Amino acid sequence: MGDIDLNAEEKIPVGKKAKQNRLECFTISNCESGSAPTTGVHWKRWIIVFLFSSYSLSNAYQWIQYGIINNIIMKFYQVDAFAVDWLSMLYMLTYIPFIFPVTWLLDQKGLRITALLANALNCAGTWTKVASVKPNLFWVTILGQFASSLSQVFILGMPSRLASVWFGADEVSTACAIGVFGNQLGIAIGFLIPPILVPNVDDMDELAHHIKIMFYISAGAATIIFILVVIFFQEKPELPPTQAQAQARCFTQEQYSYRASIWRLLRNKPFMLLVVSYGLNVGCFYAVSTLLNRMIIEHYPGEEVNAGRIGLTIVIAGMVGSLICGIWLDKSKTYKQTTLVVYVLSLVGMLVYAFTLNLGHLWLVFITSGVLGFFMTGYLPLGFEFAVELTYPESEGTSSGLLNCSAQIFGIIFTISQGKIIDRWGTLGGNIFLCVFLLIGTVMTGFIKSDLRRQKANLQAEEQIISPAGSETLVQDYGGTSCSTPWQRQT
């Protein structure tokens, strides 16, 4: 291992030295030398994950804003329930053909370009909807929803990639959970706000006024977030935060083949089992969220606002579950065990919800929905992080993209199928339909072989630091936190 130049700081230009965020740890090895590179985490990582969570929130809000006031949107635009359901399913349908070019773009151009495109499309979608508030302009609101759904393709695969690029090994799962947290919070607001802003009134002019206010609020928020992303969102920190990320930086674009990466992922049996089981779980969540208004109104007529509050309960509980699971993963590294337990409890929660929905006690629905949400939406970051472990050193965006593609496919299938079952046999039959597939997903999760490749890479790199005789660690400050540089003691 080479000597560190302890006088390297004197060689930094004065202008750069004055910057608050200047690099204060110095690389002493390269990818070819075989020694462990310098790593460090930067305080800006919290700004980056906050910005991502904010625009993910804005986009997720738009996904469910129509479905939770399904009956009101039907009346205003004079369309049937299935047409309104498609405003939600459009998010799922758009994802499937666009995921591969978008993940390729994420691999080639990085986080910042992807974030800018996501926000530009999100803004375009919100302002298009502002122009759609007339009963004969349903096609315009579809166009706006399409732009927003295209933005979602750039968002869903980013949490695990962003966490890996910016966060240390002991906080990467928590960071991924925070990224998913923003998306879940957006869904929660989407359940809560539209029923409050858009009351079920008969006067079409008054109804149009309320709908326009709802659209203006979402457009204003999306625009402010877009401006903040343009100003503050960065591609990556100067230093890699982990040894695994340092090794990933060694690969040049010439050495990387996106098509070969996809092929390797498709041949990875544990990962493909996770792809299907993840799709089954999250697809069930999408179906329940899309059809929630119909299910609640069937048993509790006139309770549109409470339907939104029940949806809010599902997602808020899931956000708590996501953060707890993320923190637990960082401390325990028990990826398969945690994923399997949460999956089983998602099935139990779905069964309890199915058999208590029609008992006539709205307070009981709030409780069972909270239990369901805690585990079903708490599962989201578990799937992302488990996938990264199973597929390292493949791109986190590609593995997450395949997970989400599976979720969108099953989401469309389950939403259409459950909707038809509810129309014919009622809500109990529709929810039992979902329970069957959650049982299948639970069994598949049990068969996943836990091959934690990213953890192995970090451990091997740490052994390289410790193993040379007489080596010590020089700890220096980097952007307000600490990083470590292995250096050889002079003899």
N, C-alpha and C positions, 0 to 999 in steps of 0.2 A: 504494500500500500504506500503510495507516494507521500512525501512530506507536504504539509499545509504551509502556505506562505502567510505567516502571521502578520506580515507588513502589507498584506494585500489591500487593506483599507486605504493606505496612503496613495494607491494608484487610481482610486476612484475619482473621476472628475468632480470639481467642486460643485457644479450645478446639480449633478445627480446626488451628491452627498447631502445636499440640503433637503432632498425630498424625504417626506415622512416615511414613505413606503419603500425606501431603497433596500436593495438586497444587502444583508449583513452576514449571511453565511456563504461560504465560498466553496464551489465544487472542487474536489481534489482528484476526481477520477472520471473516466468516461465509460461508455457502454462496453468498449472493447477490452478495458483493462482487467475486468473480472472482479474489481473491488466494489463495495457498496457505495452508491452515490449519496450526496448530501440530500437530506429531506428536511422539510419544515412546513408548518402551517401558518397561514396569514389571517389576521383579524378580519380582512375584507370578505372572507368566506361567508360570514353571517349576512353581510349586505347582499351578496350574490344570491344566497338561498332565499332571502326575504323577497327580493325582486322576482325571482322565479315563482315563488309561492303566490305573489300578488297577481301576476298575469295569468297563472294557472287558475286562481280563484275567479277572476273575471270571466275566463272562458268557460269554466265548469258551471258557473251561474246560468249562462245562456243555454246550456244543454237542457236543463230541467224547467226553465221558466215558463214554458208553454204547457208541459205535461201536468204540472201541479194545479193549473187552472183550466184543465182540459175542457170542461163543460162551458166555461165562459168563452174560450177561444172558438169552440164550435159554434156558439151562438153569434159571435161577432163576424166571423168570416163565412158563416153559413156552410160549414163543411162537416163531415161525419167524424166520429171518434178515431177511426183508423187513420184518417188524414193527419190529425193532430199527433197521434202516436208516431207518425213518420217524421215529425219535426225532431223528436228525440232520437229515433232510429237512424236519422240522417247522419248523426255524429258517428254512429257505429259503421254505417255503410261506407262513408267517405274514407274511413281509416284503412279499410282493407286494401283497396288498390294503390293508395298513396304511401303506405308505410315503408315500402322498400326504397323508393326514390328518396324519401325524407331521411331515413336512417343512413343511406349512402351520403346524402348531403351533410348530415351531422358528423359522419366520420371524416369527410373530406374538408369541410369548411369550419367545423367546430361549434362551440356553444354560442358564441356571440352572434354569428350570422343566423343561426337557427332561432335564437331568441328574437332578433329583429324581425325576421319573417313571420314568426308566430304572432307578434304584437301588431304588425301591419295588417295581417289578415283579420285578427280579432277586432281591431278598430273598424276596418271596412265593414265587417259583419254588423257591428252595433249601429253604425250610422245608416246602413242600408235598411235596417229594421225601423229606424225612425221614419223613413219615407214610406213605410208599408201600412200605415195606420188608416186604411179605408177597407170596407167590407169586400170590395172587388179586387184587392191587391194581395191576396193570399200568396200568389206566385212571387211577389217581391219579398215577403217575409221568408219564404222558402229560400230565395237567393241569399238573403242575409244570413240565414241559418247555415247555408252551405259554406259561406266564407268563414263563419265561426267554427264549423266542424272541420274545415281544412286546417285552421289554426291549431286545433286540438291534436292533429297528427304530429305537429312540431313540438308538442308539449308533453304528451303522455310518456314518451320514452326517455325524457331527460333526467328525472330525479336520481336514478342510480348513476348515470354518467356524471352529472354535476357533483354528486357526493364523492365519487371516486377522484375526480380531478381536483377538488378543492379541500377535502377533509381528510383528517388523519385516520389511521386504522381503528382507533378506539371510539371514533365518533361517526364513522361512515354510515352505519345503519340508522343512527339517530337523525343524521342529515337527510338521508333518503326519506325517512318518516316525516320530517318537516316539509320536504318537497311535496309529498303526497298529501300532507295536512292541508296545504293551500287549496288543492283540488277539492278535497272533501269539504272544506269550509265554504268554497264557492257553491257546491251542491246544497249545503245546508242553507245558505242565504237564498239560493234559488227555490228551495222549499218554503222558506219563511216569508220573503218579501212580496212576491207576486200576488198571493191572496190578500195581502194587506193593501197593496197599491191599486189592485184592480178588483173592486167589489162586484158582486153579481147583480148589476142593475139592468133594467129593461130599456132605458133610453140609450139609443145607439150613439148619439153625439157625446153624451156623458161618458159612456164606456170607452169611446175612442180617445177622449181626453185623458182618462186614467191610464190606458195602454200606452199612449204617447209619453206620459210622464215616466212610466216604467222604462221605456226604451231610452229616453234622454238621460236618465240616471246612469244606466249601464254604459251608454256611449261616452258620457263625461268621465266616468271612472276609468274606462279602457284607454282613453286618450291621455289622461294624466300618467297612468302606469307606463304607456308607450314612451312618453317623454323621459321618464325616469330611467327606463331601460336603455334608451339611446345614450344618455349621459353617463350612467354609472356601471352598466353591466360589462364585465371583462371576460376575456376568453379563458385565461388560466393564470395561476400565480407563477411567480418567477421560479420557485422551487417546487418540485413534486412533493406532495404531503406524505406519501408512503413509498416504501421500496417497490411495491407492486406497481405503483403509478410511474415511478422512475424507470422501471424496466419497460413499461408500455410506451414511454416516450422515446425509447431507443429505436422503435420501428419507424422507418420512414414511409412516406406514401408509396414510394416505388416498391417497397417490400410487402406492402399490404394489398391483398386482393379481397374486395368485398364479396365477390361471388364465391370464392373459396371459403371465406368466413361463414357465409350462409350455409354452404354445403357441410362444413364441419359441425355447425350447430344442429342441422337436421339429422346428422348421424350420431349425435350425442344422446343416447337413450335416456339417461336420467333427466336431462333437460327437456326432452320431448314429452316425457311423462308429466313434468311440471307444466309445460305449455298447455296440455289438455286439461289437467286438473285445475290450473289457474283460470283457464277460460270458463270452465263449468261454474266455479265459485263466483267470479266477477260477472259472468253473464247472468247469473241468478240475481245479483244485486242490481244490474241494469234493468232487468225485467220488473222487479219489485218497485224500483224507483219510478219507472215510466208509467206503470199501471196503478200506482198508489192512490191517486185521486179516484179512479174508478172503483177500487176495492173499498175505500173508506165511504164514499158516497152511497154505495150499494147498501151498506149496513147502517150508516149514520147520515141520512139525507140532510142537506143544508149545512154540512160541517166542512165546507171548503177550507176555512181558515185553520181548523184543527187538523185537517189532512196535511196542510203545509207544516204544522207544528209537529206532527208525527214524523214526517220526513226529516224535519230538523233534528228530532230526537235520534233517529236512526244514524244520521251522519255525525252529529256531535259525539255520540257514544263511540262511533267508529274512529273519530279523530283521537279520542282518549286512548282507545285500543291501539291505534297505530303508533302513537308516541311511546306507550308502555312497551309494546313489542319491539320497537326500534332500540330503545334503551336496553331492554333485556338482551337483545341479540349482541349489542356491543359488549356487554359484560360477560355473557355466557357462551357465545358462538355456537349455540345449539340450534342450528338452522332447521334441520329436518324435524327434530322433536317438537320445536315450537310451532312450525308450520302445520304439522299433523294434529297437534292438540287444538290449535285454533280452528282448523278445518272441521274437526269433530264437533266442536262447540258451535260452529256456524250451522251445522246440520241440526243440532239440538235446538238452537234458537229458531230456525225456520219451522221446525215441527211445532214448537210451542206457539209461535205466531199464527200458524195455519189453523190450529184447533181452538184458539181463543178469540180470533177476529170477529166471529159472529155471535159472541155471547151477550152483546148489548152493553158492555161496560167499557166506555171510552178510556177511562183511566188505566184499565188493564192493557188496552192496546198500546198505550204510551210505554208501559213497562216492558211488555214483550218486544216491542219495536226497538227499544233501547238495547235490550240484550242481544237481539239479532244484529243490530248495527255494530255493537262493540266488537263482535267477532267477525262478521262478514266483511265489513269495510276495514277493520283492523288487520285483515289478512293481506291487504294490498301491498304495503311495503315489504312484508315477509316474502311474497312471491318475487318481487324485484331483486331483493338482496340475495335470496337463495339462488336465483338464476345467475347472478353475477359470480357467485362462488362456484357454481357448477360449470361455468363456461370460460372463466379466466384463462388466457388473456384476450379473449374475443371482446369486441367493442360492447360496452354496457348498453349503448343505444340500440344496437342490433338485437341483443337478447331481450331487452325490455320491449322492443317493437314487436317481436314475435309473440311475446306474452299478451300484449295488448291486442294484437291482431286476432288471436284466439278468443279473447274476451269479447271483441266486437262481433265476431261471427256467432258465437253462442248467445250473445246479447240479442241479436236480431232474431235468431231462431226461437229463443225462449220468450221474447216479448210478443211475437206474433202468435206463437203456440199457446202461451198462457192467456193471451187476450181472447183467442177463440174458445178455449176451454171455459174461461169465466163466462163468456156469453152463453154457453150451452149448459154448463154444469155448476156454475157459481164459483165463488172465490176459493172455497175449500179445495175443490178439484184442481184449480189452477196452482195453488200453493203446494199441494201434494205432488203435482207434476215436477215442481222444482226440487222438492225434497229427494225424489228418486235420483236426480242427477247429482245432487250434493253427496248422496251416499256413494255413488260411483266415483266421484272425485276424491272422496275420503280414502277409498280402497286404493286408488291409483297413487295417492300421496304416500301411502304406506310402502309401496314398492319402489320408491325413488331411492337410489343409492346415494348416500351423502358423501360426495367427493368435493371437499372444500379446497379448491385449487388456489384461490386468492390467499387464503390463510396460510397455505403451505409456502407460497411465494414469499410472503412477508416473513415467515419464520426462517426460511432458508437465507434470506438477505440479512436478517438480524444475526444469524450464526456467523455469516461472513465478517460482520463487524466485530464480534466478540472473539472469534477464533484466533487471529494472529497474536503471537506472544508479545507481551509488552505494549499492547495497544491501549489507548485511552480515548476518551470522548471529550471533545471541546464543545461546550454548550455556549451558544451565542443567541442574541435576540434577533428575531425576524418579524418585523411589522407588529410588534406588540406582544408576540408570543415567543415560544422558544423552539429551537431546532438543534439537531445534533450533527456534528461532523466528526467522523472517525479520523484520527490522525496518529501517525507513528511517532513514538517518543524518540527524541534524539539521544544517541548513545556516544 
